[in-house]
């Protein structure tokens, strides 16, 4: 097995390129820190995770899940592959199952007549939503759960399936564009989902930046207002691996003060040893003369022009002088020799009123 030192020696060409390596940092290996499952976690979900090979959660997963379960907005900023999805699916699915069990415990009592809790999952791309849907299906199959109804709803979803999602889905995976263009403008149709909304998950929240991030922030504020109209106050859980100030960024995105957001950034998952090298590529000497001197005289990709280029400023409408007349003559020739007395465009046989002074003056 080739070591890090040997790879660096190959990279530096035995010292001949040593000036290009500006910085090297060695990150040691890290062992994972696992903790016990939270006491509130649904036993069937825990059994499902264990069937998939997750005996115990990492510490950052348990901390984020506890914060979400206690009703606080949370942002989880750990490395890629650290299991951030467990931190938001464990409390979300546990809440859905807990409310469903409360309804089925004694359906005859009025206090048990309540809506099932619902979860809204938002991500930047449809591909990521499809991956999460596949992972959720694996978890529910491993846990042998059939009482949690999961569905993906976006612009490609048919109207019949959308009606089923509006009436029955517990977990809806979608994107901010669908939320803005379809769900919120028709919020009366989504009253069941909005009125029972417990959690809103924003995966890969670092993608919501710039103009797109400002748009998503406005949509999320509207989501909170509309959900409040229907009696819901959802908890937001955000996940990212590349955000610098997790709490500040999350607070700006969802429209709350930073002190109301719990930030979990201490990664407790195991990691191997890493070596980070900063490489300065060689400078390319500038060419002599203008850039045009670097190009061939004849462009092999150029298209031949049948007519000289048009001076737009002189032609006015972008056509060379006389082009309109030539086009009219071509149309007459295509219509036949006896087409001179009829309208070429309409073929009605009526003279052109714009060219007939008598017709123009006689018009009322």
Secondary structure by P-SEA (a helix, b strand, c coil): cccaaaaaaaaaccccccccccbbbbbcbbbbbbbcccccccaaaaaaaaaaccccccaaaaaaaaaaaabbbbbbbbccccccccccaaaaaaaaaaaaaaaaccccccccccccbbbbbbcccaaaaaaaaaaaaaaaaaaccccbbbbbbcccccaaaaaaaaccccbbbbcccccccccccccccaaaaaaaccbbbbccccccccaaaaaaaaaaaaaaaaaaaaccbbbbbbbbcccccaaaaaaaaaccccccbbbbccccccccbbbbbbbbcccccccccccccccccccccbbbbccccccccccccccccaaaaaaaaaaaaaacccccccccccccccccccccaaaaaacc
